């Protein structure tokens, strides 16, 4: 088996755990799945429900699982809860797709979370912005290099909020052993084009780029225009069949289907998401509950969406299914 390519094994549905993470992620077989974290009524982690959620996503066709990241309320998890969730995701994925765990906060805590993720069996890390401070480029570069050096896990650096990079800094990140890609949650396409160009001209080999904006499908046509084909999908958490249909239509160049789903589902969902703070997480979690899996509520400081907005989400899910039937 080791002599066959990662792509061949992936499309045959076989585990590809012996292949490098970058090779496994570069095959756009489906959306990247960022599961919500399941909480019991008493507020504790509901690991059995969480395993079921992750397992269902893998079986539905996710290309990778990213536990304990933004959608998974990384900010609200204690270290022992984080470790338990990453381990549960690894168990549920069963080696069929890679598991890439979040890691963040200041350098010391980010290193601690990274080591917990490595011990729990993760295949890689998504390095989220450092906590609170707005640092210069030299300080950011030092932070990520210390984080990457702390484990053997390949790392994707997440650009957003207080971690925004110049093209020159991304070149240095791309030259850093262990850094395999950049996820963009900023949405500045001019900057991203300059970053892609600078890295292409200065660093040999492949470097991965991801569209990490909330509801990334809404902007993916624009990101594809600058060569970025990988993206995260929160929608996959609660309507995987629709997220997969959109991904396949993009891959085939089926513009009528892409536009039908954008106009009929994704744009209205983004507009609904914009009606409440934190809805990029809490509304997604409500969607998972609407589909029959009780993953509980969000933890503070996030709050639950208004009842009328949950009702509108249910109607939008029905509309999405109708759109899929139209295309059959």
Buried (B, 14 or more C-beta within 10 A) or exposed (E): EEEEEBBEBBEEEBBBBEBBBBBBBBBBBBBBBBBBBBBBEEEEBBBEBBBBBBBBBBEBBBBBBBBBBBBBBBBBBEEEBBBBBBBBBBBBBEBBBBBBBBBBBEBEBBBBBBBBBBEBBBBBBBBBBBEEEEBEBEEBBEBBBBBBBBBEBBBBBBBBEEBBBBBBBBBBBBEBEBBBBBBBBBBEBEBBBBBBEBBBEBBEEEBBBBBBBBBBBBBBEBBBEBEBBBBBBBBBBBBBEBBBBBBBBBEEEBEEBBEBBBEBBBBBBBEBBEEBEBBBBBBBBBBBBBBEBEBBBBBEEBBBBEEEBBEBBBEBBEBBEEBBEEEE
